[in-house]
Amino acid sequence: MLAGHFTTALIAKQKFPKGAFLYFLIISQLQDLLWFTFHYLGLEVTAPSDAFDATLSNMAVDMLYSHDLAPLLFWLAIAFVIGKLLFKSTQIGLVSMALVLVHFVLDFFSGHMHHLFGAGTMDAGLGLYASNVYLAIFIEVIFIIVSLWYFFRGEAKKEIIRTTKNKIAIISVFAYGIVFMTLIATHSFRDILGIPEFDLGFNTNMPTLIFTYGAMLYCLNSFVPKYKVK
């Protein structure tokens, strides 16, 4: 799951306003940020290397340290400590743990295959990106719709006012994520656009993913805090 994880940050900020929204955005994507880091450390190398050849269904990576179930216990503890120390709040520490745990649960149903600890151990996911990528995207769409409905409904109860333009901007961020995923579900940009083979030395898959995550994070952090209270 890509865009769907960010919706959990919106709900966390709404329910626990003491925490910073940017922090919730980052912690909701902790495992994926670790994946990007471990990729460059050579621990979770992601293929294909060329962004123009990549699709959701052909992307291959053993997320041993960032996403597997056994390391999850360590990341849960780290999330708790970070949240508690940054905000001097046990509650925010627990919310941080919840966001990391929910990330794992969402990936179980809509994401790459994860395991107990390594590819040779017990499966800890459905692996729908490889087996039925469009079902995975459909699950994410439903989750996003329900989460945004719950978020905006909660704001209405708190008499929070947003302009129509602001609501459209927030929804558009998630729509962008879904469109991006759908476009590369089973066909690469090289197939879609007829891009010839070439190597500029920087058209690798990981920077493209990092840019997508970064753009969504930046936009949400810009749009979501813009509201008024009656």
C-alpha positions as CSV (number, residue, x, y, z in Angstrom):
1,M,0.0,0.0,0.0
2,L,1.3,3.5,-0.9
3,A,-1.2,6.3,-0.5
4,G,-3.5,4.6,2.0
5,H,-0.9,4.8,4.8
6,F,-1.0,8.6,4.8
7,T,-4.8,8.6,5.6
8,T,-3.9,7.1,9.0
9,A,-1.8,10.2,9.8
10,L,-4.8,12.4,9.1
11,I,-7.0,10.5,11.6
12,A,-4.2,10.3,14.2
13,K,-3.8,14.1,14.1
14,Q,-7.5,14.6,14.4
15,K,-7.8,12.3,17.4
16,F,-4.5,13.2,19.1
17,P,-3.8,16.9,18.3
18,K,-0.8,17.1,20.7
19,G,1.2,15.2,18.0
20,A,2.6,17.1,15.0
21,F,1.0,16.3,11.7
22,L,4.3,16.0,9.9
23,Y,5.5,13.6,12.5
24,F,2.4,11.4,12.0
25,L,2.9,11.5,8.2
26,I,6.4,10.3,8.6
27,I,5.7,7.6,11.2
28,S,2.8,6.2,9.2
29,Q,5.3,5.5,6.4
30,L,8.2,4.4,8.7
31,Q,8.6,0.9,7.2
32,D,8.7,2.3,3.6
33,L,11.2,5.0,4.6
34,L,13.3,2.2,6.2
35,W,13.0,0.3,2.9
36,F,14.4,3.2,0.9
37,T,17.3,3.5,3.4
38,F,18.0,-0.3,3.4
39,H,17.9,-0.3,-0.4
40,Y,20.9,2.1,-0.6
41,L,22.7,0.2,2.1
42,G,22.5,-2.9,0.0
43,L,20.2,-4.8,2.5
44,E,16.9,-4.6,0.6
45,V,17.9,-4.1,-3.1
46,T,14.8,-3.5,-5.2
47,A,14.5,-4.6,-8.8
48,P,14.1,-3.8,-11.6
49,S,16.7,-1.1,-11.3
50,D,15.4,1.1,-14.2
51,A,12.3,3.2,-13.3
52,F,11.0,2.9,-16.8
53,D,10.9,-0.9,-16.6
54,A,9.2,-1.1,-13.2
55,T,5.7,-2.2,-12.5
56,L,3.9,-3.1,-9.2
57,S,3.6,-6.7,-10.3
58,N,7.3,-7.1,-11.4
59,M,8.9,-5.2,-8.5
60,A,11.0,-7.6,-6.5
61,V,12.4,-7.0,-3.1
62,D,12.9,-9.0,0.1
63,M,11.9,-6.5,2.8
64,L,13.6,-8.5,5.5
65,Y,14.5,-5.7,7.9
66,S,11.9,-3.0,7.1
67,H,8.7,-5.0,6.8
68,D,9.0,-8.6,8.1
69,L,7.1,-9.6,11.2
70,A,10.0,-10.2,13.6
71,P,11.7,-6.9,13.0
72,L,8.3,-5.2,13.3
73,L,8.5,-5.7,17.1
74,F,11.7,-3.7,17.1
75,W,10.2,-0.9,15.0
76,L,7.2,-0.8,17.3
77,A,9.4,-0.2,20.3
78,I,11.4,2.5,18.4
79,A,8.2,4.3,17.4
80,F,7.0,4.3,21.0
81,V,10.3,5.7,22.2
82,I,10.5,8.4,19.5
83,G,6.9,9.5,20.1
84,K,7.2,9.6,23.8
85,L,10.5,11.5,23.8
86,L,9.5,14.0,21.1
87,F,6.2,15.0,22.6
88,K,6.8,13.9,26.2
89,S,3.6,11.9,26.0
90,T,3.1,8.2,26.5
91,Q,-0.1,8.6,24.5
92,I,1.7,9.8,21.4
93,G,4.2,7.0,21.9
94,L,1.3,4.5,21.8
95,V,-0.3,6.2,18.8
96,S,3.1,5.9,17.0
97,M,3.1,2.2,17.7
98,A,-0.4,1.9,16.4
99,L,0.5,3.7,13.1
100,V,3.4,1.4,12.5
101,L,1.2,-1.7,13.3
102,V,-1.6,-0.5,11.0
103,H,1.0,-0.1,8.2
104,F,1.9,-3.7,8.6
105,V,-1.8,-4.8,8.6
106,L,-2.6,-2.8,5.5
107,D,0.4,-4.2,3.7
108,F,-0.7,-7.7,4.6
109,F,-3.9,-7.2,2.5
110,S,-2.5,-4.8,-0.2
111,G,1.2,-4.9,-0.8
112,H,4.3,-7.0,-1.4
113,M,4.7,-10.3,0.2
114,H,6.2,-10.1,3.7
115,H,7.4,-13.0,5.9
116,L,8.2,-13.9,9.5
117,F,11.9,-13.1,8.9
118,G,13.1,-13.8,5.4
119,A,11.8,-15.4,2.3
120,G,12.2,-18.9,3.6
121,T,10.0,-18.4,6.6
122,M,6.2,-18.2,7.2
123,D,4.3,-15.8,4.9
124,A,3.0,-12.7,6.6
125,G,1.0,-11.2,3.7
126,L,-1.2,-12.0,0.8
127,G,1.4,-10.7,-1.8
128,L,-1.4,-9.3,-4.0
129,Y,1.0,-6.9,-5.8
130,A,2.4,-10.1,-7.5
131,S,-0.7,-12.3,-7.7
132,N,-3.6,-9.8,-8.2
133,V,-2.3,-6.2,-8.4
134,Y,-5.7,-4.7,-9.4
135,L,-7.4,-6.3,-6.4
136,A,-4.7,-4.8,-4.2
137,I,-5.3,-1.4,-5.7
138,F,-9.1,-1.8,-5.2
139,I,-8.6,-2.6,-1.5
140,E,-6.5,0.5,-1.2
141,V,-9.1,2.6,-2.9
142,I,-11.8,1.4,-0.6
143,F,-9.6,2.0,2.5
144,I,-8.8,5.6,1.3
145,I,-12.5,6.4,0.6
146,V,-13.6,5.1,4.0
147,S,-10.8,6.8,5.9
148,L,-11.3,10.2,4.2
149,W,-15.1,10.0,4.8
150,Y,-14.3,9.3,8.5
151,F,-11.8,12.1,8.6
152,F,-14.1,14.8,7.1
153,R,-17.0,13.5,9.1
154,G,-15.0,14.0,12.3
155,E,-14.0,17.5,11.2
156,A,-17.7,18.4,10.6
157,K,-18.5,17.2,14.2
158,K,-15.8,19.5,15.5
159,E,-17.2,22.4,13.4
160,I,-14.0,22.6,11.3
161,I,-14.5,24.5,8.1
162,R,-12.6,23.8,4.9
163,T,-13.0,25.4,1.5
164,T,-14.2,23.2,-1.3
165,K,-10.8,23.9,-3.0
166,N,-8.9,22.7,0.0
167,K,-11.0,19.4,0.2
168,I,-10.4,18.8,-3.5
169,A,-6.7,19.4,-3.0
170,I,-6.5,16.8,-0.2
171,I,-8.5,14.2,-2.1
172,S,-6.4,14.9,-5.2
173,V,-3.2,13.9,-3.4
174,F,-4.7,10.4,-2.8
175,A,-6.2,10.3,-6.3
176,Y,-2.7,11.0,-7.7
177,G,-1.3,8.0,-5.7
178,I,-4.0,5.7,-7.0
179,V,-3.6,6.9,-10.6
180,F,0.2,6.4,-10.3
181,M,-0.2,2.9,-9.0
182,T,-2.8,2.0,-11.6
183,L,-0.7,3.3,-14.5
184,I,2.3,1.1,-13.5
185,A,0.3,-1.9,-12.2
186,T,1.2,-4.3,-15.0
187,H,2.7,-2.0,-17.7
188,S,5.9,-0.1,-17.4
189,F,6.4,3.5,-18.6
190,R,8.7,2.1,-21.3
191,D,5.8,-0.1,-22.6
192,I,3.2,2.7,-22.3
193,L,5.2,5.5,-23.8
194,G,7.5,3.4,-26.1
195,I,10.6,4.7,-24.4
196,P,13.8,3.2,-26.0
197,E,16.5,1.5,-23.9
198,F,19.0,4.0,-22.5
199,D,21.0,4.6,-19.4
200,L,21.5,8.1,-18.1
201,G,22.9,6.8,-14.8
202,F,20.1,8.2,-12.6
203,N,16.9,6.8,-14.1
204,T,16.7,4.2,-11.3
205,N,13.5,2.9,-9.7
206,M,14.1,4.0,-6.1
207,P,14.5,7.8,-6.7
208,T,11.1,7.7,-8.5
209,L,9.4,6.1,-5.5
210,I,11.1,8.5,-3.1
211,F,10.0,11.5,-5.2
212,T,6.4,10.2,-5.2
213,Y,6.3,9.7,-1.5
214,G,8.0,13.0,-0.9
215,A,5.6,14.9,-3.1
216,M,2.6,13.4,-1.4
217,L,4.0,14.1,2.1
218,Y,4.8,17.7,1.1
219,C,1.3,18.4,-0.4
220,L,-0.6,16.8,2.5
221,N,1.5,18.8,5.1
222,S,0.7,21.9,3.1
223,F,-3.1,21.3,2.5
224,V,-4.4,19.5,5.6
225,P,-3.5,22.2,8.3
226,K,-5.4,24.9,6.3
227,Y,-8.8,25.1,8.0
228,K,-10.9,27.3,10.2
229,V,-13.0,26.5,13.3
230,K,-16.4,28.1,13.8
